[in-house]
Amino acid sequence: MSRSDRSRPSSVLAVCCLSVLLVSLDTTILNVALPSIQQDLHCSVAGLQWTLDAYTIVLASLLILAGSTADRVGRRRVFHLGLVLFTAGSALCSLAPSLSLLIVFRMAQALGGCMLTPVAMAILANAFPEPRERARAIGVWGGVVGISMAAGPILGGVLVQTVGWRSVFWLNVPIGLAALLLTTLFVPESRAPRPRRADPVGQLLVIAALGSLTYAIIEAPGRGWASPVIVACLITAAGASVALVPYETRRDDPLIDPRLFRSAPFSGATVMAVCAFTALGGFLFANTLYLQQGLGLSALDTGVHLLPMAVLSLVCPPLAGRIVGSRGPRIPLLLAGAGIAAGGLLAVPATRSADRSDILLYAAYALFGLGFGFVNAPITDTAVSGLPQAQAGVAAAIAATSRQVGAALGIAVTGAAIAAGARPAAWWIIAGCGLAILVLGILTSGPWAARTVVNLESRSPERAFATR
């Protein structure tokens, strides 16, 4: 097989899809396994949250470092290392004898995971430079998240009931090894044409800001927003952010160019990513506990109940990618916001009474799945299109960081609502996230928003986003 055959865009897309399957399948399966982990390791709801949030804190803190490093030293090299670390971390998680060690091993997983999703997106941007084809590839890539949502709960239910919760981590090992082999065979090396200088001060400021902010979001519901630890974390996050902007503005090769956020489409995509994954993180966490603890369903039955959401999350992303490529991001964003908002609103009556209606539950899950299925393609395409190819890794990392902060926020607020006995509040928060996406989708996809885009190559404002 010649090198040109091995580096065909379709082959690269397949490898990147396998990597996102590895990461997202781990998340959906783990959600189904949470009650079994709680029973086996004798931990509280807060302990369960930390099996998810320890991963999120590390991931959110290091995504931009991984993306910028990949742009500089080579995307395939960093991607390959990420697969090794994630696969090894999964094997260790399956052997964890206690909650504390499980959390430590989840952090090791996150160290590898921060090198996968944003770097895969940068690899895709390099393999598909033409905007329309890139949008369609991103749609297919997003569809793999839907596959994980469809297969994860059912597969996780079967594994948990027949083998035990540790088997959900075993599954990552063969997938990770296959991805390693295929990366070596099919993914060409790529990096920025002009290597950007390392920015250790900027990296440390980003890690301090994101790490302390994510920790504060997770711990505030339990400790209280006025507690000394939370206040210290918020001051650290604010101070690091304030210091980062002037420092990066003065650099010739900034890690993150602050002018990028003058772009309404890019800033809007960042906020919408936070909202979408706040909704997703909260929806999965709240529903897993509701179905298994509130209704007494098995892990497998939980997976079956979530199928309407999973199937639409599988079907909609490729369609969203085609719409973005041909007509722009507005229509998918409106569908996304409306679907997520409607799913959250319908979940309020569907979960209120003891005599729950499966029809209402299925309808709520289907609407949420439709909304989430349409959101990834437009926000990801906007983020990657907003920076030059030389900074594709950073662009993808910013989008991925927004998702992780949102996921942490969703788990934190829904966990706090459930612990306080106010489960309906969780659904109202999810509906509010959908409404925010709907409004931002309208505001950031029109002619005014296009005029705010900053071209970072020429350092002058112009319409860098093509009007599709």
Buried (B, 14 or more C-beta within 10 A) or exposed (E): EEEEEBBEBEBBBBBBBBBBBBBBBBBBBBBBBBBBBBEEBEBEBBBBBBBBBBBBBBBBBBBBBBBBBBBBBBBBBBBBBBBBBBBBBBBBBBEBEEBEBBBBBBBBBBBBBBBBBBBBBBBBBBBBEEBBBBBBBBBBBBBBBBBBBBBBBBBBBBBBBEEBBBBBBBBBBEBBEBBBEBBEEBBBBBBBEEEBEBBEBBBEBBBBBBBBBBBBBBBBBBBEEEBEEBBEBBEBBEBBBEBBBEBBEEBEBBBBBEBBBEBBBBBBBBBBBBBBBBBBBBBBBBBBBBBBBBBEBBBBBBBBBBBBBBBBBBBBBBBBBBBBBEEBBBBBBBBBBBBBBBBBBBBBBBBEEEEBEEEBBBBBBBBBBBBBBBBBBBBBBBBBBBBBBBBBBBBBBBBBBBBBBBBBBBBBBBBBBBBEEEBEBBBBBBBBBBBBBBBBBBBBBBEEBBEBBBBBEEEEBEEBBEEB
